[in-house]
Amino acid sequence: MKNALYHEFNSKFNKEATNAYFSPGRVNLIGEHIDYNGGLVMPCAITFGTYLLVAPNEDGVFRFRSLNFTDKLDINLQDSYTKTGETWFNYPLGVIDCFLKDGHELKGLDMLFYGDIPIGSGLSSSASIEVVMAFALNDLLDAGYTKLELVKMAKFVENNFIGVNCGIMDQFAVAFGEKNKALMLNCDTLDYKAVDSNLGDYVLAIINTNKPRKLAESKYNERVAECAAALTALQQELDINNLCDIDTATFNLHKHLITDAVILKRATHVIEENDRVKLAAVALSNNNLAEFGRLMYASHDSLRDLYEVSGVELDAVAEYSKTDANVAGARMTGAGFGGCAIALVKEDAFESFSEKVTAYYTAKIGYAPAVYSSLIGDGVGELELEKSR
């Protein structure tokens, strides 16, 4: 891949790239809709993501090219930048803006981006491009930022330059990801633990429902408000700052304080899901993929019945998976209402799984999903580049 990109760079800029970088996408293995409740999530980096090839120029111009999009940008070096329309190059431009505002002296750069993350799938293509740009500039300028500082910068770009109100999980996962490890991340403190996650003879199947996530943002804000209401009710007797400050046993002793049936369902999901993440970390570190799969199904059922953020498309994937002996577990991942589901599938049965889940889904939904195979990969880093002879 990287050598083909090297030749593409050569043909676009008529010179050789000097550096190459890669930042992955991510999936959340378990722990959904608890990041804004002070809970634990368990994302991992996947083995596809965003490639960036660069070379400095003496023209004082930033040239953005992509093999995924025809939109391109040539823009002179300025003191600062603002978002331009809805195009892809806003993400790296926002990172450049951060470096400039922090007082770094930049020169012109020729840049070629290529991503093999499905666009709009909820696998964090935006975080991937932000983090790869931040990592590259930090390296090229020897700017001295820590990885956590780059993560916070990428989140700042997403929130303030792009204007999307996301948490920090996506940027954190693509920066700190490790091969064959999941990250158990406390979204409140940013403390994390790398959990051994050797999938053995299983692979991670990522099933893109190909349904646009139109409801996700409005329902997301609604769920945040419902959780806040649950917290207020519990604070009548409990000294807590977040729903995830208590476990299921404590919650069951105090849930009578929540008198609204819908609010009670939301809080039950959040607190039980947080406990599931802790159990999942134990299961993965003990190579107990059967138990981890059971927790995945339990998570999906809770997101469907208690949190109500699934949908017929995501449910269809989970329904089929339960009938396939080669699947250890499956669940929706991400905000819901479309996007992706994941499944743990025996590697030698992946092609069969892909065909059968596609047939089941298409018969039920009316169009096909896209199915990908991934392992748990490394986070952002520099690539060795073989120069053309």
C-alpha positions as CSV (number, residue, x, y, z in Angstrom):
1,M,0.0,0.0,0.0
2,K,2.6,2.6,1.1
3,N,4.8,2.1,-1.9
4,A,1.8,2.5,-4.3
5,L,1.0,5.7,-2.4
6,Y,4.6,6.8,-2.8
7,H,4.3,6.6,-6.6
8,E,1.0,8.5,-6.4
9,F,2.7,11.3,-4.4
10,N,5.5,11.4,-7.0
11,S,3.0,11.8,-9.9
12,K,1.0,14.5,-8.2
13,F,3.8,16.6,-6.9
14,N,6.7,15.6,-9.2
15,K,9.0,14.9,-6.3
16,E,9.6,12.3,-3.6
17,A,7.8,12.2,-0.3
18,T,10.1,12.7,2.7
19,N,7.9,11.2,5.4
20,A,4.9,8.8,5.7
21,Y,2.5,8.3,8.6
22,F,-0.5,6.1,9.4
23,S,-3.4,6.6,11.9
24,P,-6.0,3.9,12.3
25,G,-9.7,4.0,12.7
26,R,-11.4,2.6,15.8
27,V,-14.3,0.5,17.1
28,N,-15.6,0.4,20.6
29,L,-15.7,-3.2,21.6
30,I,-18.0,-2.6,24.6
31,G,-19.2,0.3,26.8
32,E,-21.7,2.3,24.8
33,H,-23.3,5.6,25.7
34,I,-21.5,5.7,29.1
35,D,-18.7,8.1,28.1
36,Y,-20.8,11.2,29.1
37,N,-21.7,9.4,32.4
38,G,-18.2,9.2,33.7
39,G,-17.9,5.5,32.8
40,L,-15.5,3.1,31.2
41,V,-15.3,2.4,27.5
42,M,-13.2,-0.2,25.7
43,P,-12.2,0.9,22.2
44,C,-9.4,-0.6,20.1
45,A,-7.6,0.5,17.0
46,I,-8.4,-1.4,13.8
47,T,-6.1,-2.3,10.9
48,F,-7.4,0.3,8.4
49,G,-7.1,4.0,8.7
50,T,-5.5,7.1,7.2
51,Y,-2.2,7.3,5.4
52,L,-0.4,10.7,5.0
53,L,2.7,11.3,2.8
54,V,4.4,14.7,3.0
55,A,7.3,16.7,1.6
56,P,8.2,20.3,2.5
57,N,8.1,23.0,-0.2
58,E,9.7,26.4,-0.5
59,D,6.6,28.1,-1.8
60,G,4.9,28.8,1.6
61,V,1.9,26.9,0.4
62,F,-0.1,24.0,2.0
63,R,-1.2,21.7,-0.8
64,F,-3.8,19.1,0.2
65,R,-4.5,16.2,-2.1
66,S,-6.6,13.0,-1.4
67,L,-7.0,9.8,-3.3
68,N,-10.5,9.5,-1.8
69,F,-11.9,12.9,-2.9
70,T,-11.5,15.2,-5.9
71,D,-11.6,18.3,-3.7
72,K,-8.2,19.8,-3.3
73,L,-6.8,22.9,-1.7
74,D,-3.7,25.1,-2.2
75,I,-3.6,27.7,0.5
76,N,-0.8,30.2,1.3
77,L,0.7,30.2,4.8
78,Q,-1.3,32.5,7.0
79,D,-1.4,33.4,10.7
80,S,-4.7,31.5,11.1
81,Y,-7.4,29.6,9.2
82,T,-11.1,29.1,9.4
83,K,-13.3,26.2,8.2
84,T,-14.1,26.3,4.5
85,G,-17.4,24.6,3.6
86,E,-17.8,20.9,4.5
87,T,-14.8,19.5,2.7
88,W,-12.3,16.8,4.0
89,F,-9.3,19.1,4.2
90,N,-10.9,21.1,7.0
91,Y,-9.7,18.4,9.4
92,P,-5.9,18.8,8.7
93,L,-6.3,22.5,8.2
94,G,-7.7,22.8,11.7
95,V,-4.7,21.0,13.1
96,I,-2.3,23.3,11.2
97,D,-4.3,26.3,12.7
98,C,-3.7,24.9,16.2
99,F,0.1,24.6,15.6
100,L,0.2,28.2,14.3
101,K,-1.8,29.6,17.2
102,D,0.6,27.8,19.6
103,G,3.4,29.8,18.1
104,H,5.1,27.2,15.8
105,E,6.8,28.4,12.6
106,L,5.5,26.4,9.7
107,K,6.7,26.3,6.1
108,G,4.9,25.0,3.0
109,L,3.9,21.3,2.8
110,D,2.8,19.1,0.0
111,M,0.4,16.4,1.5
112,L,-1.2,13.3,0.0
113,F,-3.9,11.6,2.1
114,Y,-5.5,8.2,1.6
115,G,-8.0,6.5,3.8
116,D,-9.4,3.0,3.6
117,I,-12.0,3.6,6.4
118,P,-15.5,3.5,5.0
119,I,-16.7,7.1,5.0
120,G,-19.7,7.8,7.3
121,S,-19.5,4.4,8.9
122,G,-18.8,5.6,12.4
123,L,-15.3,4.2,12.5
124,S,-13.7,7.6,13.2
125,S,-12.3,8.6,9.9
126,S,-12.3,12.2,11.2
127,A,-10.4,11.4,14.3
128,S,-7.9,9.4,12.3
129,I,-7.2,12.3,9.9
130,E,-6.9,14.8,12.7
131,V,-4.5,12.6,14.7
132,V,-2.3,11.7,11.8
133,M,-1.9,15.4,10.9
134,A,-1.1,16.3,14.5
135,F,1.4,13.5,14.8
136,A,3.1,14.4,11.5
137,L,3.5,18.0,12.4
138,N,4.8,17.2,15.8
139,D,7.4,14.9,14.3
140,L,8.3,17.3,11.4
141,L,8.6,20.3,13.6
142,D,10.1,18.4,16.6
143,A,7.4,20.3,18.5
144,G,7.6,18.2,21.7
145,Y,3.9,17.6,22.3
146,T,3.1,14.4,24.3
147,K,0.7,11.9,22.7
148,L,-2.0,13.0,25.1
149,E,-1.6,16.6,24.2
150,L,-2.0,15.7,20.5
151,V,-5.2,13.8,21.4
152,K,-6.6,16.9,23.2
153,M,-5.6,19.1,20.3
154,A,-7.4,16.8,17.8
155,K,-10.5,16.8,20.0
156,F,-10.3,20.7,20.1
157,V,-10.2,20.8,16.3
158,E,-13.2,18.5,16.1
159,N,-15.2,20.6,18.7
160,N,-14.1,24.1,17.8
161,F,-12.8,24.2,14.2
162,I,-15.1,21.6,12.7
163,G,-18.0,22.2,15.1
164,V,-18.9,18.6,16.2
165,N,-19.5,18.1,19.9
166,C,-17.7,14.8,20.3
167,G,-16.0,13.3,23.4
168,I,-12.3,12.2,23.5
169,M,-12.6,8.5,23.0
170,D,-12.1,8.4,19.2
171,Q,-8.9,10.5,19.2
172,F,-7.6,8.7,22.2
173,A,-8.1,5.2,20.7
174,V,-6.5,6.0,17.4
175,A,-3.5,7.6,19.1
176,F,-2.9,5.1,22.0
177,G,-4.1,1.9,20.3
178,E,-1.8,-1.2,20.6
179,K,-1.8,-4.3,18.6
180,N,-3.8,-7.1,20.2
181,K,-4.9,-4.8,23.1
182,A,-8.1,-3.1,23.9
183,L,-8.0,0.2,25.9
184,M,-10.1,0.3,29.0
185,L,-10.5,4.1,29.3
186,N,-12.0,6.1,32.0
187,C,-13.6,9.0,30.1
188,D,-13.8,11.1,33.2
189,T,-10.1,11.0,34.3
190,L,-8.5,9.7,31.0
191,D,-6.8,7.0,33.0
192,Y,-6.5,3.9,30.9
193,K,-5.3,0.3,31.0
194,A,-4.2,-1.7,27.9
195,V,-6.1,-5.1,28.2
196,D,-4.6,-8.1,26.4
197,S,-7.0,-9.0,23.7
198,N,-5.6,-11.8,21.7
199,L,-8.4,-12.9,19.4
200,G,-6.8,-16.2,18.7
201,D,-8.5,-17.9,15.7
202,Y,-11.2,-15.1,15.6
203,V,-11.3,-11.9,13.7
204,L,-13.3,-8.7,14.2
205,A,-16.0,-8.5,11.6
206,I,-17.2,-4.9,11.1
207,I,-20.7,-4.7,9.5
208,N,-21.6,-1.3,8.1
209,T,-25.4,-1.2,7.9
210,N,-25.1,1.5,5.1
211,K,-27.9,3.4,6.9
212,P,-27.2,7.1,7.4
213,R,-27.3,8.0,11.1
214,K,-29.8,10.8,10.7
215,L,-31.3,10.4,14.2
216,A,-28.1,9.9,16.1
217,E,-27.4,13.6,17.0
218,S,-30.9,14.6,18.2
219,K,-31.4,11.3,20.1
220,Y,-27.9,11.6,21.6
221,N,-28.7,15.0,23.2
222,E,-32.0,13.5,24.4
223,R,-30.2,10.6,26.1
224,V,-27.7,13.0,27.7
225,A,-30.6,14.9,29.3
226,E,-32.3,11.7,30.5
227,C,-29.1,10.6,32.2
228,A,-28.8,14.0,33.9
229,A,-32.3,13.6,35.2
230,A,-31.5,10.1,36.6
231,L,-28.4,11.5,38.3
232,T,-30.3,14.3,39.9
233,A,-32.9,11.8,41.3
234,L,-30.2,9.5,42.7
235,Q,-28.3,12.5,44.3
236,Q,-31.2,12.8,46.8
237,E,-29.5,9.9,48.7
238,L,-26.2,9.3,47.0
239,D,-23.1,11.6,47.0
240,I,-22.1,11.0,43.3
241,N,-21.0,13.1,40.4
242,N,-21.7,10.6,37.6
243,L,-24.1,7.7,37.1
244,C,-21.1,5.4,36.7
245,D,-19.8,6.3,40.2
246,I,-22.0,3.4,41.5
247,D,-22.3,-0.3,40.5
248,T,-25.4,-2.3,39.8
249,A,-25.9,-3.5,43.4
250,T,-25.8,0.0,44.8
251,F,-28.1,1.2,42.0
252,N,-30.7,-1.5,42.8
253,L,-30.9,-0.2,46.4
254,H,-31.6,3.3,45.3
255,K,-33.4,3.0,41.9
256,H,-36.8,3.7,43.6
257,L,-35.7,7.4,43.6
258,I,-36.2,7.4,39.8
259,T,-40.0,7.6,39.4
260,D,-40.1,8.0,35.6
261,A,-40.1,4.6,33.8
262,V,-38.1,5.8,30.8
263,I,-35.5,7.6,32.8
264,L,-35.1,4.4,34.9
265,K,-34.5,2.3,31.8
266,R,-31.8,4.7,30.6
267,A,-30.0,4.7,34.0
268,T,-30.2,0.9,34.2
269,H,-28.4,0.5,30.9
270,V,-25.7,3.0,31.8
271,I,-24.8,1.4,35.2
272,E,-25.1,-2.2,34.0
273,E,-23.0,-1.4,30.8
274,N,-20.3,0.1,32.9
275,D,-20.1,-3.1,35.0
276,R,-20.1,-5.1,31.7
277,V,-16.9,-3.3,30.6
278,K,-15.1,-4.4,33.8
279,L,-16.3,-8.0,33.3
280,A,-15.2,-7.8,29.6
281,A,-11.7,-6.7,30.6
282,V,-11.4,-9.8,32.8
283,A,-12.8,-12.1,30.1
284,L,-10.4,-10.8,27.4
285,S,-7.3,-10.9,29.6
286,N,-8.2,-14.6,30.4
287,N,-8.7,-15.4,26.7
288,N,-12.3,-16.2,27.5
289,L,-13.8,-15.2,24.2
290,A,-17.1,-17.1,24.9
291,E,-17.7,-14.9,28.0
292,F,-16.7,-11.8,26.1
293,G,-19.2,-12.7,23.3
294,R,-22.0,-13.2,25.9
295,L,-21.3,-9.7,27.2
296,M,-21.4,-8.3,23.7
297,Y,-24.9,-9.8,23.1
298,A,-26.0,-8.5,26.5
299,S,-24.7,-5.0,25.6
300,H,-26.6,-5.0,22.4
301,D,-29.9,-6.2,24.0
302,S,-29.6,-3.4,26.6
303,L,-28.9,-0.8,23.9
304,R,-32.0,-2.1,22.0
305,D,-34.4,-2.5,24.9
306,L,-33.3,-0.1,27.7
307,Y,-31.5,2.7,25.9
308,E,-33.4,2.4,22.6
309,V,-30.7,3.6,20.3
310,S,-30.5,0.5,18.0
311,G,-32.8,0.0,15.0
312,V,-34.0,-2.8,12.7
313,E,-30.7,-2.6,10.7
314,L,-28.4,-3.1,13.7
315,D,-30.7,-5.6,15.2
316,A,-30.7,-7.7,12.1
317,V,-26.9,-8.2,12.3
318,A,-27.2,-9.3,16.0
319,E,-30.1,-11.6,15.2
320,Y,-28.3,-13.4,12.4
321,S,-25.1,-13.6,14.5
322,K,-26.9,-15.5,17.3
323,T,-27.8,-18.2,14.8
324,D,-24.2,-18.7,13.5
325,A,-22.1,-21.2,15.5
326,N,-18.9,-19.5,14.2
327,V,-19.8,-16.2,15.9
328,A,-18.8,-15.7,19.6
329,G,-20.7,-12.4,20.0
330,A,-22.0,-9.3,18.2
331,R,-23.3,-5.9,19.1
332,M,-24.0,-2.5,17.6
333,T,-21.1,-0.1,18.1
334,G,-21.2,3.7,18.2
335,A,-24.1,6.1,18.7
336,G,-26.6,3.9,17.0
337,F,-29.5,4.5,14.6
338,G,-27.3,3.1,11.8
339,G,-23.5,3.0,11.5
340,C,-21.8,-0.3,12.3
341,A,-22.2,-3.5,14.2
342,I,-19.2,-5.7,15.2
343,A,-19.0,-9.5,15.5
344,L,-16.3,-11.9,16.7
345,V,-16.1,-14.5,13.9
346,K,-13.9,-17.5,13.5
347,E,-11.3,-16.5,11.0
348,D,-11.7,-19.5,8.7
349,A,-15.4,-18.9,8.6
350,F,-15.3,-15.2,7.8
351,E,-16.2,-15.5,4.1
352,S,-19.2,-17.8,5.0
353,F,-20.3,-15.3,7.7
354,S,-20.0,-12.4,5.3
355,E,-22.2,-14.1,2.7
356,K,-24.8,-15.3,5.1
357,V,-25.2,-12.1,7.1
358,T,-25.4,-10.2,3.9
359,A,-28.2,-12.5,2.6
360,Y,-30.1,-12.3,5.9
361,Y,-29.7,-8.5,6.2
362,T,-30.7,-7.9,2.5
363,A,-33.8,-10.0,2.8
364,K,-34.9,-8.2,5.9
365,I,-33.8,-4.6,5.2
366,G,-33.9,-4.4,1.4
367,Y,-30.3,-3.5,0.6
368,A,-26.9,-5.0,1.4
369,P,-24.5,-4.2,4.3
370,A,-20.8,-3.9,3.8
371,V,-18.7,-6.5,5.7
372,Y,-15.0,-6.0,6.6
373,S,-12.5,-8.1,8.5
374,S,-10.0,-6.5,10.9
375,L,-7.6,-7.3,13.6
376,I,-6.8,-5.1,16.6
377,G,-4.0,-2.9,15.4
378,D,-1.5,-0.2,16.5
379,G,-2.2,3.5,17.0
380,V,-0.7,6.4,15.1
381,G,2.9,6.2,13.9
382,E,5.5,6.9,11.3
383,L,5.9,4.4,8.4
384,E,9.2,3.4,6.8
385,L,9.2,4.6,3.2
386,E,11.0,2.8,0.4
387,K,12.3,5.4,-1.9
388,S,11.9,4.8,-5.6
389,R,15.1,3.8,-7.3
